[in-house]
Amino acid sequence: MKNSNNTIQVFWVALGSISSIGLSIVSAAILSRYFNKADYGTYKQIVYVYSTLLVIFSAGLPTVFSYFLPRFNLQQGKEIVLKVSKFLFFTGFLFSLFLYLSSGYISQILKNPALSIGLKAFSPIPMLLLPTLGIGGVFATYKKTAYIPIYESVTRIITLIFILFPVIVLHKSYIYAIYGWNIAAVLSLIIAIYFKNIPFIHVKAEKVNLSFKEIFAYSLPLLTASLWGTAIKAADQFYVSRYFGSEIFAEYSNGFIEIPFVAMITTSVSTVLLPVFSKMFYKGSDSDDFVTIWKSALNKSAMIIYPMVIFFIFNASDIVTIMYSSRYSNSTIYFQIAMLINFFNIVIFAPLLLSMGKTKFYSNLHMFIAICAWGLGYVVVLIFKSPVAIAILSVSLSVLKVLIAFLFVSKLIKISIGKLLPKQIVYYILHSVAVIVLVRFILSEIHLQPKPLINLSISLACYIVVLLVTSFPLKLNYLSVIQPFVIDFIRKKPDSSENAINK
């Protein structure tokens, strides 16, 4: 299960994300139908609290694998994985203890008394799940990313079953879902321990001259950046949860999400590129080599993401109805607003900045955006008194963050912005808009039945066909993304390291 082609490595990481995101969507779709809005809102608040505090207690350690493992041999790498995983278990224990002891205080902050009971029931889970973090970085480093979708699928299916079964069979209460999640977390930890050892089977750990001081010298600046990043994400959810109630929060949290596949692609690319960039920087590669890989990744990401974003924007109502039922039709506006971020977040600047040691700028940028998010968020609540206005502010600040980082990268590598951006990305947008408008016009003349799933399926099929057919005369080769897979299948052998880097 080893292949050195970066595009194929991204595919395996993305496939793992598909299973993870897909099962999360299924879980949300089912639970939103079984729970009343108050219970579902409480359940989402528990997830919100966990995801907010996770960044703090993980201390940036999962990214350590991608940065340090490429710089040491396999025997030393096993020692690094063991050392970091043990420390993650310790921080997970502190996380669990904190949740249990502060559950009442958190419930008061979010003005939901039921949250205290839920957080106490949920509290053992962080101790069990934190040691599972970082598996993607381990497999990406050793070019064994084909194991990622297997791991993600197995653990997510187990989690899905144990969350849904007690709700469907025993009682339609969020607390039963939390009890099931606890059992799933135990099984996930056992599976993660096995999978983390796969690259090191029959390998004896070797003492490595890498202290926790060095590890934290790298991870703590990332922790600071992550804290500010968490503050950014938490701001809009906090204001909606506190000032508009749990029911509006349920609508907001269901709708104000990025397209899952976009996050899947960008995260997958970052997972693969960070160890590549780390090794190149460690060996003193020329900055042009970084730019070549980064620009290629940007072009391929836009080629996949932009047509997808356009389709989702024009079909948001049907998508929200299918996912959460017509009860959450109000989530559509949040969904459409959130998708605007996806035109900008394909600029994957984190791997390049982190591999070159620009963590201070990375942290300061997030600090600036976080201050804006909390300060301006309160102003927006006072002036507009609308959760929609909060969503617009959140998107605007996300776009601003990307633009600032992009300008910094341009100055850092001394290359103009025009040369960093592939010209084709504008054509992808224009082409996709033209196609979706044409498809929707044709389908409106046919007068389809008002069934969201059927309408969406027909629209998607027509959109894909027209998009691909019209791409050839315009020389927009969307199918070029799958060419490495075809070539690899025909050759039946991995590319050389040099070709892999170029790809």
C-alpha positions as CSV (number, residue, x, y, z in Angstrom):
1,M,0.0,0.0,0.0
2,K,2.8,2.4,-0.8
3,N,2.9,4.8,-3.7
4,S,5.1,7.9,-3.9
5,N,2.9,9.9,-6.3
6,N,1.6,12.9,-4.4
7,T,-1.6,13.1,-6.3
8,I,-2.4,9.5,-5.4
9,Q,-1.4,10.1,-1.8
10,V,-3.9,13.0,-1.7
11,F,-6.5,10.8,-3.1
12,W,-6.2,8.2,-0.3
13,V,-6.2,10.9,2.4
14,A,-9.3,12.5,0.7
15,L,-11.0,9.1,0.5
16,G,-10.5,8.8,4.3
17,S,-12.1,12.2,4.7
18,I,-15.0,11.2,2.5
19,S,-15.9,8.4,4.8
20,S,-15.4,10.6,7.9
21,I,-17.5,13.5,6.5
22,G,-20.1,11.2,4.9
23,L,-20.8,9.4,8.1
24,S,-20.9,12.7,10.1
25,I,-23.6,13.9,7.6
26,V,-25.6,10.7,8.0
27,S,-25.4,11.0,11.7
28,A,-26.6,14.7,11.7
29,A,-29.4,13.8,9.2
30,I,-30.7,11.0,11.4
31,L,-30.3,12.7,14.7
32,S,-32.0,15.9,13.6
33,R,-35.0,13.8,12.7
34,Y,-35.1,11.8,16.0
35,F,-34.4,14.6,18.4
36,N,-36.6,17.6,19.1
37,K,-34.8,20.9,18.3
38,A,-33.9,21.6,22.0
39,D,-32.2,18.2,22.4
40,Y,-30.5,18.4,19.0
41,G,-29.3,21.9,19.9
42,T,-27.9,20.6,23.2
43,Y,-26.1,17.7,21.4
44,K,-24.6,20.2,18.9
45,Q,-23.5,22.4,21.8
46,I,-21.6,19.5,23.3
47,V,-19.8,18.9,20.0
48,Y,-19.1,22.6,19.8
49,V,-17.6,22.7,23.3
50,Y,-15.5,19.6,22.5
51,S,-14.2,20.9,19.2
52,T,-13.4,24.3,20.7
53,L,-11.4,22.9,23.6
54,L,-9.8,20.1,21.5
55,V,-7.3,22.5,20.0
56,I,-6.1,23.6,23.4
57,F,-5.6,20.2,24.9
58,S,-4.0,18.6,21.8
59,A,-1.3,21.3,22.1
60,G,-0.5,21.2,18.4
61,L,1.0,17.8,18.9
62,P,-0.7,16.0,16.0
63,T,1.2,18.2,13.5
64,V,4.5,17.1,15.0
65,F,4.4,13.8,13.1
66,S,4.3,15.5,9.7
67,Y,7.2,17.9,10.6
68,F,9.7,15.7,12.5
69,L,9.2,12.1,11.1
70,P,10.6,13.0,7.6
71,R,13.8,14.2,9.3
72,F,14.5,10.9,11.2
73,N,14.9,7.2,10.2
74,L,12.1,4.6,10.7
75,Q,13.4,3.3,14.0
76,Q,13.6,6.8,15.4
77,G,10.2,7.6,14.0
78,K,8.7,4.8,16.0
79,E,10.1,6.3,19.2
80,I,8.7,9.7,18.2
81,V,5.2,8.3,17.6
82,L,5.2,6.4,20.9
83,K,6.4,9.4,22.9
84,V,3.9,11.9,21.4
85,S,1.0,9.4,21.6
86,K,1.6,8.8,25.3
87,F,1.6,12.5,26.0
88,L,-1.6,12.9,24.0
89,F,-3.2,10.4,26.4
90,F,-2.1,12.5,29.3
91,T,-3.5,15.7,27.9
92,G,-6.7,13.8,27.0
93,F,-7.0,12.9,30.7
94,L,-6.7,16.6,31.7
95,F,-9.3,17.4,29.0
96,S,-11.7,14.9,30.4
97,L,-11.2,16.1,34.0
98,F,-11.7,19.7,32.9
99,L,-15.0,18.9,31.1
100,Y,-16.4,17.0,34.1
101,L,-15.5,19.7,36.7
102,S,-16.5,22.7,34.6
103,S,-19.7,21.3,33.0
104,G,-21.9,23.4,35.2
105,Y,-20.0,26.6,34.5
106,I,-20.1,26.0,30.7
107,S,-23.8,25.3,30.8
108,Q,-24.3,28.7,32.5
109,I,-22.2,30.5,29.9
110,L,-24.3,29.0,27.1
111,K,-27.5,29.4,29.0
112,N,-28.5,25.7,28.7
113,P,-29.0,23.8,32.0
114,A,-29.3,20.5,30.2
115,L,-25.7,20.9,28.9
116,S,-24.2,20.2,32.3
117,I,-25.5,16.6,32.4
118,G,-24.5,16.0,28.8
119,L,-20.9,17.2,29.3
120,K,-20.4,15.0,32.3
121,A,-21.6,12.0,30.3
122,F,-19.3,13.0,27.5
123,S,-16.2,13.7,29.6
124,P,-14.4,10.4,29.3
125,I,-14.3,10.6,25.5
126,P,-11.4,13.1,25.1
127,M,-9.1,10.9,27.1
128,L,-9.9,8.1,24.7
129,L,-9.8,10.0,21.4
130,L,-6.8,12.3,21.8
131,P,-4.2,9.5,21.4
132,T,-5.9,8.6,18.1
133,L,-4.9,12.0,16.6
134,G,-2.1,12.3,14.1
135,I,-2.6,9.1,12.2
136,G,-2.9,10.9,8.9
137,G,0.5,12.6,9.4
138,V,2.2,9.2,10.2
139,F,0.8,7.5,7.1
140,A,1.5,10.5,4.9
141,T,5.1,10.6,5.9
142,Y,5.7,7.0,5.1
143,K,3.6,7.0,1.9
144,K,1.1,4.6,3.3
145,T,-2.0,6.7,3.0
146,A,-4.0,3.9,1.6
147,Y,-4.6,2.8,5.2
148,I,-6.2,6.1,6.1
149,P,-9.6,5.4,4.4
150,I,-9.7,2.0,6.0
151,Y,-9.0,3.4,9.5
152,E,-11.5,6.3,9.1
153,S,-14.2,4.1,7.7
154,V,-13.9,1.4,10.4
155,T,-13.8,3.9,13.3
156,R,-16.5,6.1,11.9
157,I,-18.9,3.3,11.2
158,I,-18.4,2.0,14.7
159,T,-19.1,5.4,16.1
160,L,-22.1,5.9,14.0
161,I,-23.6,2.6,15.0
162,F,-23.0,3.1,18.7
163,I,-24.5,6.7,18.6
164,L,-27.6,5.8,16.6
165,F,-28.5,2.4,17.9
166,P,-29.4,3.5,21.5
167,V,-31.3,6.5,20.1
168,I,-33.4,4.5,17.6
169,V,-33.9,1.4,19.7
170,L,-33.9,2.6,23.4
171,H,-34.8,6.3,23.7
172,K,-34.9,9.4,21.5
173,S,-32.6,11.4,23.8
174,Y,-29.2,13.0,23.2
175,I,-27.9,11.5,26.4
176,Y,-28.2,8.0,25.0
177,A,-26.3,9.0,22.0
178,I,-23.5,10.2,24.3
179,Y,-23.5,6.9,26.2
180,G,-23.0,5.1,22.9
181,W,-20.3,7.4,21.8
182,N,-18.3,6.5,25.0
183,I,-18.3,2.8,24.0
184,A,-17.3,3.7,20.4
185,A,-14.4,5.8,21.7
186,V,-13.0,2.8,23.6
187,L,-13.0,0.7,20.4
188,S,-11.6,3.6,18.4
189,L,-8.6,3.9,20.7
190,I,-7.8,0.1,20.4
191,I,-8.0,0.3,16.6
192,A,-5.9,3.5,16.5
193,I,-3.1,1.9,18.5
194,Y,-3.0,-1.0,16.0
195,F,-3.0,1.3,13.0
196,K,-0.3,3.7,14.3
197,N,2.0,0.7,14.6
198,I,1.5,-0.4,11.0
199,P,4.5,1.5,9.5
200,F,6.7,0.2,12.2
201,I,5.9,-3.6,12.1
202,H,9.0,-5.6,12.9
203,V,10.9,-2.3,13.5
204,K,12.6,-1.8,16.9
205,A,12.3,1.6,18.4
206,E,15.5,3.5,18.6
207,K,16.3,6.3,21.0
208,V,16.1,9.6,19.3
209,N,17.8,12.9,20.2
210,L,14.5,14.8,20.2
211,S,13.4,16.3,23.5
212,F,10.0,17.6,24.4
213,K,11.5,21.0,24.5
214,E,12.2,20.8,20.8
215,I,8.8,19.3,20.1
216,F,7.0,22.1,22.0
217,A,9.3,24.7,20.4
218,Y,7.6,23.7,17.2
219,S,4.1,22.8,18.4
220,L,3.4,25.6,20.9
221,P,3.4,28.4,18.3
222,L,1.0,26.3,16.3
223,L,-1.0,25.8,19.5
224,T,-1.2,29.6,19.9
225,A,-2.3,29.9,16.3
226,S,-4.8,27.1,16.8
227,L,-6.2,28.8,19.9
228,W,-6.8,32.0,17.9
229,G,-8.3,29.9,15.1
230,T,-10.6,28.2,17.6
231,A,-11.6,31.6,18.9
232,I,-12.4,32.7,15.4
233,K,-14.6,29.7,14.8
234,A,-16.2,29.9,18.2
235,A,-17.1,33.6,18.0
236,D,-20.1,33.3,15.6
237,Q,-21.4,30.1,17.3
238,F,-21.1,31.7,20.7
239,Y,-23.1,34.8,19.7
240,V,-25.8,32.8,18.0
241,S,-26.0,30.3,20.8
242,R,-26.2,33.0,23.6
243,Y,-28.4,35.6,22.0
244,F,-30.7,33.6,19.7
245,G,-31.4,30.4,21.6
246,S,-30.8,26.7,21.1
247,E,-33.4,26.3,18.2
248,I,-31.8,29.0,16.1
249,F,-28.4,27.6,17.0
250,A,-29.5,24.2,15.6
251,E,-30.6,25.9,12.4
252,Y,-27.3,27.9,12.2
253,S,-25.0,25.0,13.0
254,N,-26.7,22.8,10.4
255,G,-26.5,25.5,7.7
256,F,-23.3,27.4,8.4
257,I,-20.9,24.8,7.2
258,E,-18.4,24.7,4.3
259,I,-19.0,22.0,1.6
260,P,-17.6,18.9,3.3
261,F,-15.7,17.8,0.2
262,V,-13.9,21.2,0.0
263,A,-12.5,20.8,3.5
264,M,-11.7,17.2,2.6
265,I,-9.6,18.2,-0.4
266,T,-7.8,21.1,1.2
267,T,-7.0,19.2,4.4
268,S,-5.9,16.2,2.4
269,V,-3.5,18.3,0.3
270,S,-2.1,19.9,3.4
271,T,-1.6,16.5,5.1
272,V,0.4,15.3,2.1
273,L,2.4,18.5,1.4
274,L,3.6,19.3,4.9
275,P,6.0,16.3,5.2
276,V,7.1,16.9,1.6
277,F,7.8,20.6,2.3
278,S,9.4,19.8,5.6
279,K,11.9,17.4,4.0
280,M,12.6,19.8,1.1
281,F,13.2,22.7,3.5
282,Y,15.4,20.5,5.7
283,K,17.5,19.6,2.7
284,G,17.7,23.3,1.5
285,S,15.7,23.0,-1.7
286,D,15.2,26.1,-3.8
287,S,12.1,28.2,-3.1
288,D,11.0,27.7,-6.8
289,D,10.5,24.0,-6.0
290,F,8.1,24.9,-3.2
291,V,6.2,27.2,-5.5
292,T,6.0,24.6,-8.3
293,I,4.3,22.1,-6.1
294,W,2.1,24.6,-4.3
295,K,0.9,26.1,-7.5
296,S,0.1,22.7,-9.0
297,A,-1.8,21.8,-5.9
298,L,-3.8,25.1,-6.1
299,N,-4.7,24.5,-9.7
300,K,-5.9,20.9,-9.2
301,S,-7.8,21.9,-6.1
302,A,-9.6,24.7,-8.0
303,M,-10.4,22.3,-10.8
304,I,-12.3,20.1,-8.5
305,I,-13.7,22.6,-5.9
306,Y,-15.0,25.5,-8.0
307,P,-17.5,23.4,-10.1
308,M,-18.6,21.8,-6.9
309,V,-19.1,25.1,-5.1
310,I,-21.2,26.6,-8.0
311,F,-23.4,23.5,-8.0
312,F,-24.1,23.7,-4.3
313,I,-24.8,27.4,-4.3
314,F,-27.5,27.0,-6.9
315,N,-29.0,23.9,-5.3
316,A,-28.7,24.8,-1.6
317,S,-32.4,24.6,-0.8
318,D,-32.7,21.0,-2.0
319,I,-29.5,20.0,-0.4
320,V,-30.5,21.3,3.1
321,T,-33.9,19.7,2.8
322,I,-32.4,16.3,1.9
323,M,-29.9,16.5,4.7
324,Y,-32.0,17.8,7.6
325,S,-35.6,17.7,6.4
326,S,-37.9,20.7,5.6
327,R,-37.9,21.6,9.3
328,Y,-34.5,23.2,8.7
329,S,-35.3,25.1,5.6
330,N,-34.1,28.2,7.4
331,S,-30.6,26.8,7.4
332,T,-30.4,27.3,3.6
333,I,-29.4,31.0,3.8
334,Y,-26.5,30.1,6.2
335,F,-25.4,27.3,3.9
336,Q,-25.2,29.6,0.9
337,I,-23.3,32.3,2.8
338,A,-20.8,29.8,4.2
339,M,-20.1,28.4,0.8
340,L,-18.6,31.7,-0.4
341,I,-15.5,30.9,1.8
342,N,-14.7,28.1,-0.6
343,F,-13.7,30.4,-3.4
344,F,-10.8,31.6,-1.3
345,N,-9.8,28.8,1.1
346,I,-8.2,26.7,-1.7
347,V,-5.1,28.9,-1.1
348,I,-3.3,26.3,1.0
349,F,-0.6,28.5,2.6
350,A,-0.2,26.7,5.9
351,P,2.2,23.8,4.8
352,L,4.5,26.3,3.1
353,L,4.6,28.7,6.0
354,L,5.0,26.0,8.7
355,S,7.8,24.2,6.8
356,M,9.7,27.4,6.5
357,G,9.3,28.3,10.2
358,K,7.0,31.3,9.8
359,T,4.9,30.3,12.7
360,K,5.0,33.7,14.4
361,F,3.3,35.3,11.4
362,Y,0.8,32.4,11.2
363,S,-0.1,32.9,14.9
364,N,-0.3,36.7,14.7
365,L,-2.6,36.5,11.7
366,H,-5.0,34.3,13.5
367,M,-4.8,36.6,16.6
368,F,-5.8,39.6,14.5
369,I,-8.8,37.8,12.9
370,A,-9.9,36.5,16.2
371,I,-9.9,40.0,17.8
372,C,-12.0,41.2,14.9
373,A,-14.4,38.3,15.1
374,W,-15.2,38.8,18.8
375,G,-15.2,42.6,18.7
376,L,-17.1,43.1,15.5
377,G,-19.4,40.1,16.3
378,Y,-20.7,41.9,19.4
379,V,-21.2,45.1,17.4
380,V,-23.1,43.2,14.7
381,V,-25.4,41.6,17.4
382,L,-26.2,45.0,18.9
383,I,-26.8,46.8,15.6
384,F,-28.3,44.1,13.3
385,K,-29.7,41.7,15.8
386,S,-29.6,39.0,13.2
387,P,-27.7,35.6,13.0
388,V,-27.5,36.2,9.2
389,A,-25.4,39.3,9.8
390,I,-23.1,37.2,12.1
391,A,-22.7,34.6,9.3
392,I,-21.8,37.4,6.8
393,L,-19.2,38.8,9.2
394,S,-17.6,35.4,9.7
395,V,-17.2,34.8,6.0
396,S,-15.8,38.3,5.4
397,L,-13.1,37.7,8.1
398,S,-12.2,34.3,6.6
399,V,-11.7,35.8,3.2
400,L,-9.6,38.6,4.8
401,K,-7.4,36.0,6.5
402,V,-6.7,34.2,3.3
403,L,-5.9,37.4,1.4
404,I,-3.4,38.6,4.0
405,A,-1.7,35.3,4.1
406,F,-1.5,35.2,0.3
407,L,0.1,38.6,0.2
408,F,2.7,37.5,2.8
409,V,3.6,34.4,0.9
410,S,4.0,36.4,-2.2
411,K,6.5,38.7,-0.5
412,L,8.2,35.9,1.3
413,I,9.2,34.0,-1.8
414,K,9.6,37.2,-3.9
415,I,7.2,36.2,-6.6
416,S,4.3,38.3,-7.8
417,I,0.7,37.3,-7.0
418,G,0.0,36.9,-10.7
419,K,2.6,34.2,-11.0
420,L,1.4,32.4,-7.9
421,L,-2.2,32.1,-9.1
422,P,-3.0,29.7,-12.0
423,K,-4.9,31.7,-14.7
424,Q,-7.2,28.7,-15.3
425,I,-9.0,29.2,-12.0
426,V,-11.0,32.1,-13.4
427,Y,-12.1,30.0,-16.3
428,Y,-13.3,27.2,-13.9
429,I,-15.6,29.7,-12.2
430,L,-17.0,31.2,-15.4
431,H,-17.5,27.9,-17.1
432,S,-19.2,26.3,-14.1
433,V,-21.6,29.3,-13.7
434,A,-22.5,29.2,-17.4
435,V,-23.2,25.4,-17.2
436,I,-25.3,25.5,-14.1
437,V,-27.4,28.4,-15.4
438,L,-28.0,26.5,-18.7
439,V,-28.9,23.3,-16.8
440,R,-31.3,25.0,-14.5
441,F,-33.0,26.8,-17.4
442,I,-33.5,23.5,-19.3
443,L,-34.8,21.7,-16.2
444,S,-37.2,24.6,-15.4
445,E,-38.8,24.1,-18.8
446,I,-39.3,20.4,-18.1
447,H,-41.2,21.2,-14.9
448,L,-39.9,18.4,-12.7
449,Q,-41.9,17.1,-9.7
450,P,-41.1,18.9,-6.4
451,K,-39.1,16.1,-5.0
452,P,-35.7,17.4,-3.8
453,L,-33.7,14.1,-4.1
454,I,-34.9,13.4,-7.6
455,N,-34.4,17.0,-8.7
456,L,-30.9,17.2,-7.2
457,S,-29.9,13.8,-8.8
458,I,-31.1,14.9,-12.3
459,S,-29.5,18.3,-11.9
460,L,-26.2,16.8,-10.8
461,A,-26.2,14.3,-13.7
462,C,-26.9,16.9,-16.3
463,Y,-24.4,19.3,-14.8
464,I,-21.6,16.8,-14.8
465,V,-22.3,15.7,-18.4
466,V,-22.6,19.3,-19.8
467,L,-19.5,20.4,-17.8
468,L,-17.3,17.7,-19.2
469,V,-18.6,17.8,-22.7
470,T,-18.1,21.6,-23.0
471,S,-14.7,21.5,-21.3
472,F,-12.9,19.9,-24.2
473,P,-13.4,22.8,-26.7
474,L,-12.5,25.2,-24.0
475,K,-9.4,23.2,-23.1
476,L,-10.4,22.8,-19.5
477,N,-9.2,19.3,-18.8
478,Y,-11.0,18.4,-15.6
479,L,-10.1,14.7,-16.2
480,S,-6.4,15.5,-15.9
481,V,-6.8,15.0,-12.1
482,I,-7.4,11.3,-12.6
483,Q,-4.5,10.8,-15.1
484,P,-2.0,9.8,-12.4
485,F,-4.2,7.0,-11.3
486,V,-4.6,5.7,-14.9
487,I,-0.9,5.9,-15.5
488,D,-0.1,4.2,-12.2
489,F,-2.5,1.5,-12.9
490,I,-1.0,0.8,-16.4
491,R,2.6,0.9,-15.2
492,K,1.9,-1.1,-12.0
493,K,4.9,0.5,-10.3
494,P,5.5,3.7,-8.2
495,D,7.1,6.8,-9.7
496,S,10.6,7.8,-8.8
497,S,11.1,10.3,-6.0
498,E,12.0,13.0,-8.4
499,N,8.9,12.6,-10.5
500,A,6.8,12.4,-7.4
501,I,8.0,15.7,-6.2
502,N,7.3,17.3,-9.6
503,K,3.8,16.0,-9.5
